[in-house]
Amino acid sequence: MWAQKYVFATAALLMLFCTATVAFAAGREDTDRAVDYLIGYVARSDSTFIRNGQSYDPQKAAAHLRSKYDYFRTQIQTPEDFIRLAATKSELSGKPYLVQTRGGRVFTSAEWLTQILADYRAGQQQTLGQFPP
């Protein structure tokens, strides 16, 4: 009787651990996919990126964000973490990153990327809704 309870408890814990591991891996994959989308969006944009008062083209800005993502990767669990930790401000000066659109509007990178993330998620939901469960 005791052995059966032990085996059952061990099996239940093992299943819980496996489920948590799969959920974590899926979450990591979703975060990586969303961050890759954001960085790709930056690279393809027609905007100017301003860091510490200097302007950068989209490809250089994307490369910089990629290097910061790699640096902060262990601390990033969500796309919002990426925006907050890697894509918001200079680590050296503390100055916010800015984005100037082709039309001349200036946004902080945090607000710009947050909107792009919201659009990305809305598009994901529309795609998911096209397929029956």
VEXDREN-2710 file (C-alpha; in Angstrom, 1 decimal):
% VEXDREN-2710
k/r/px/py/pz
1/MET/0.0/0.0/0.0
2/TRP/2.8/2.4/1.0
3/ALA/4.7/1.5/-2.2
4/GLN/1.7/2.2/-4.4
5/LYS/1.2/5.6/-2.8
6/TYR/4.9/6.4/-3.3
7/VAL/4.8/5.3/-6.9
8/PHE/1.6/7.3/-7.6
9/ALA/3.0/10.4/-5.9
10/THR/6.3/10.1/-7.8
11/ALA/4.5/9.7/-11.1
12/ALA/2.2/12.7/-10.4
13/LEU/5.2/14.9/-9.6
14/LEU/7.0/13.7/-12.7
15/MET/4.0/14.5/-14.9
16/LEU/3.7/18.0/-13.2
17/PHE/7.4/18.7/-13.9
18/CYS/7.1/17.6/-17.5
19/THR/4.0/19.7/-18.0
20/ALA/5.8/22.7/-16.5
21/THR/8.9/22.2/-18.6
22/VAL/6.8/22.0/-21.8
23/ALA/4.8/25.1/-20.8
24/PHE/8.1/27.0/-20.1
25/ALA/9.6/25.9/-23.5
26/ALA/6.4/27.0/-25.3
27/GLY/6.5/30.3/-23.5
28/ARG/10.2/30.8/-24.3
29/GLU/9.4/30.0/-28.0
30/ASP/6.5/32.5/-28.1
31/THR/8.8/35.1/-26.5
32/ASP/11.6/34.4/-29.0
33/ARG/9.1/34.5/-31.9
34/ALA/7.6/37.9/-30.8
35/VAL/11.1/39.4/-30.1
36/ASP/12.3/38.2/-33.5
37/TYR/9.3/39.8/-35.0
38/LEU/9.9/43.1/-33.2
39/ILE/13.6/43.2/-34.2
40/GLY/12.7/42.3/-37.8
41/TYR/10.1/45.0/-37.9
42/VAL/12.7/47.5/-36.7
43/ALA/15.1/46.4/-39.5
44/ARG/12.4/46.7/-42.2
45/SER/11.0/50.0/-41.0
46/ASP/11.4/53.3/-42.7
47/SER/12.3/55.1/-39.5
48/THR/15.3/56.7/-37.9
49/PHE/16.4/55.5/-34.5
50/ILE/18.0/57.9/-32.1
51/ARG/20.3/56.6/-29.4
52/ASN/22.2/59.0/-27.1
53/GLY/21.4/61.8/-29.6
54/GLN/22.9/60.0/-32.6
55/SER/20.7/58.8/-35.5
56/TYR/20.9/55.2/-36.7
57/ASP/19.4/53.5/-39.7
58/PRO/17.0/50.6/-39.2
59/GLN/19.5/47.8/-39.7
60/LYS/22.0/49.2/-37.2
61/ALA/19.2/49.8/-34.7
62/ALA/18.0/46.2/-35.2
63/ALA/21.6/44.8/-34.7
64/HIS/21.9/46.9/-31.5
65/LEU/18.6/45.5/-30.2
66/ARG/19.7/42.0/-31.1
67/SER/22.9/42.3/-29.1
68/LYS/21.0/43.7/-26.1
69/TYR/18.5/40.9/-26.4
70/ASP/21.3/38.4/-26.3
71/TYR/22.9/40.1/-23.3
72/PHE/19.6/40.3/-21.3
73/ARG/18.2/36.9/-22.5
74/THR/18.3/35.2/-19.2
75/GLN/16.3/38.0/-17.6
76/ILE/13.7/38.2/-20.5
77/GLN/10.6/36.0/-20.0
78/THR/8.2/38.1/-22.1
79/PRO/8.2/40.4/-25.0
80/GLU/7.4/43.2/-22.6
81/ASP/10.6/42.3/-20.7
82/PHE/12.5/42.7/-23.9
83/ILE/11.1/46.1/-24.5
84/ARG/11.7/47.2/-20.9
85/LEU/15.2/45.8/-20.5
86/ALA/16.7/45.9/-24.0
87/ALA/14.8/48.3/-26.2
88/THR/13.9/51.3/-24.0
89/LYS/17.0/53.2/-23.0
90/SER/20.8/53.5/-23.1
91/GLU/22.4/51.5/-20.3
92/LEU/25.3/54.0/-20.4
93/SER/23.4/57.3/-20.3
94/GLY/19.9/56.3/-19.2
95/LYS/18.5/58.4/-22.1
96/PRO/15.4/56.9/-23.8
97/TYR/15.7/55.5/-27.3
98/LEU/13.6/57.5/-29.8
99/VAL/12.1/56.6/-33.1
100/GLN/11.4/59.2/-35.7
101/THR/9.0/58.1/-38.4
102/ARG/9.3/59.2/-42.0
103/GLY/6.5/61.7/-41.4
104/GLY/8.6/63.3/-38.7
105/ARG/6.7/62.1/-35.6
106/VAL/8.9/61.1/-32.7
107/PHE/8.0/58.4/-30.2
108/THR/9.9/56.7/-27.4
109/SER/11.0/53.3/-28.6
110/ALA/9.0/51.8/-25.7
111/GLU/5.7/53.2/-26.9
112/TRP/6.5/52.5/-30.5
113/LEU/7.5/48.9/-29.9
114/THR/4.6/48.3/-27.5
115/GLN/2.1/49.3/-30.2
116/ILE/3.9/47.1/-32.7
117/LEU/3.7/44.2/-30.2
118/ALA/0.0/44.8/-29.7
119/ASP/-0.6/44.8/-33.5
120/TYR/1.5/41.6/-33.8
121/ARG/-0.6/39.9/-31.1
122/ALA/-3.9/41.1/-32.7
123/GLY/-2.7/39.5/-36.0
124/GLN/-1.8/36.3/-34.2
125/GLN/-5.3/36.2/-32.7
126/GLN/-6.9/36.7/-36.1
127/THR/-4.8/33.9/-37.6
128/LEU/-5.7/31.6/-34.7
129/GLY/-9.4/32.4/-35.2
130/GLN/-9.3/31.3/-38.8
131/PHE/-8.8/27.6/-37.8
132/PRO/-11.4/25.6/-35.9
133/PRO/-10.2/24.1/-32.6
END
